[in-house]
């Protein structure tokens, strides 16, 4: 583990102030790690990057290659942290205007977002933009029951089924 150095000069905070919370912080830390294996608790990220489902990761990489090869657009459906987390990572790793590049410059599908609001105009414009382009859908949701992503998923699942057939 890396050492962190903190310069408290001119902060008004003393080492004594910080150490007053030592036991409380250690207990919170232990409790979080104890809960990390409970899938209902959503704190499994604490054990990353060493403890993860390697088989699931291989399935994700395989799906990503298929999407990269076969899709013009990857439609990410989510709201709140599900939507913002994926968007933040994509924007951190690419240019702010990455979606405006040509497919040859991008080397992978455009990533578009839906399900983060209930705007019928947005959904209709997105459907129009997708047109006959090949697209894939990635739904990001903890519960699967949030209204906005659930509606978006149903709309785009129907479009996919009509376009490619239910088996595909």
N, C-alpha and C positions, 0 to 999 in steps of 0.2 A: 504494500500500500504506500502511496506517495505521502510525503510529509507536506503539510500545509503550514505556511508561516503567515501570521496575522500581525500587522503593525497597528497597535491600539493607541499609539501616540496621538494626542490631540483629540481622542474620541470621547473621553470622559468615561470609558468603560475600563474596568480593571480586570485583572486575571481572577480576582476574588469574585467579581460579579459573574463571570463566565462559569467558574467552578461551582457556584451555587446551584447550577442546573445540571451538573455532571451526572448525578445518580438518576435524575428524571430522564435525561437524554439516553443514558445507557439502557434504562428499562424500556423506553420506547423503541430503541434500536433492536433489542432482544425480542420484543413482542412482534415487531414487523417481520423479522426473519423467522420467527416461529410460525407465523401465519402464511409465509410465502408459498407453502405447498398446498394451501387450501384454495382450490380453483374458484370458489365463491367469493373469496376475499379480494381478488384482483390485485395482489401484490407480488405475483410471481416474477415480475420484472426485477425485483431485488436480487435475484440469484443469477441474472444475466451478467456476462455472456457465457458463463460456464455451465449452468444448469438449464437446459432447454430440451424440448422434444426434437431430437435430431431427425427422426423419421418425418415429422410434420414439416420441418425445415426443408428436407429434400423434396417433399411434395410441393411446397411453396416455390422452390427454385424451378422445378419442372413446369409448374403452371406459369411462372413468370416467363420462361423461355417460349412456351406455347403462345402466350399473349403477345410477346415481343415479335414473334414470327408471323402471327396470323391476324393481328388487330391493328387498325389505324388509330383507334382511340381506346383508352382504358378509362372507363367511367367509374369513379370512386363515389360510393353512396355512403353517407354518414353525416352526423351532426355533432356539435360540441367537440369534445376532445378527440373523438373518433375521426372527425373530419379535419379538425385543426392540426392534430398530431401528424397525420399523413401529409397534409399540405405543408406544414412547417419543415418536415424532413425533405420533401421534394424541392421546396424553394431553397433550402440550405445547400442542397447538393447540386443545384442547377442554376441557370440564369433566371431572373425574374420573368424574362420574355421567352423562355424555352419553348413554350407551346406555339410560338409564332415562327419558329425555325422550320425549315423544310424537313420532311421525314429523313432525308439523307443526312442532314446536319444533326438532327436529334438522335438518330439511330434506334429509336424506340417510339412507341405510340404517344400521341398527345394524351395528357392526363387532364380530365375534366371532372368537375365535382357537381353532385346533385344530392338532394335529400337534406340539405342544411337550411331549407326554408320551404314555404308552401306556395311559392309564386308560380301560378299557372303559366304566366308569360315566360318565365325562365325555362320551365320544363318544355313548353311548346317550341321555344326558340332552340333549345338543345336538341330536341327531336328533329327539327328542321335542319339544324347544322349537321347532325349525324347522317341524315339522309340514308343513302345506300352504302355508306362506309362500313367496314367491318369493325365491330367493337366488342369489348369484353366488359364485364361488370365485376367490381370488387366491393362487397358490402362490408363495412366496418361498423360493428355494433356490439356492445357488451350484452344487452338484453334481447335485441331483435324485436323489441316491441315499441320503440319510439315512433311516433306517428309520421313525422316527415320522411325519415329513411324508409319506413315500411311502405308508404305510398309510392315513393320513387322506385323502390325495388319492384313492386307489383307492375308498375307502368313499364319499366324497362325489361323485366322478365317476359312480359307479354310480347313486346317488340322482338326480343331475341327468339322466343318460341315461334312467332309468325315468320321470322326471317330464316331461321336455321332448322326449325322443327324441334319438337320436345326432346327427342333423344340427344340432340346436339347441345 
